[in-house]
Amino acid sequence: MQEVLVVLEEKYPEVRAAEDLLPLSLQILRFKLMAARRKVSRRGENRAIPVEEIQIADPRENPESAAGRAEMLGKLRAALKRMEPRCRQLFRLKLEGRGFPEIQAILGTRSINTIYTWDARCRHRLLELMGGRWEASW
């Protein structure tokens, strides 16, 4: 009890009467509650969602999208087999990460615009061979 009186005398010298202790203790309690509330808000604990309520997505692919992907891959393979060799080579070089100037040098064309034109025509032809759509229609 002596320690409490020493702290009160040092920290709150204006409190002299015992009846002033109740308002002071309520004020200290209010400050402590506000500090705790700010701390909870700062940490985001008031916006936290309980672990039991969190829905985690299944990492496995669902059967519908797997079937659609397999169908699209089959169409792509069939379309690529029917394309001209130059287009297949152009697509292969692009998939290897080669840039258009590098492709120009490999294919031996004089102008890079020729490569741009071939690329546009080959992509258009691939789209036609795949049925006119890049995405599956389901």
Protein Blocks (a to p, Z undefined) as FASTA:
>chain_A
ZZmmmmmmmmmmmbmbfklmmmmmmmmmmmmmmmmmmmmmmnommmpccfklpccddfbd
cfklmmmmmmmmmmmmmmmmmpcfklmmmmmmmmnopafklmmmmnopablklmmmmmmm
mmmmmmmmnnopabdcZZ
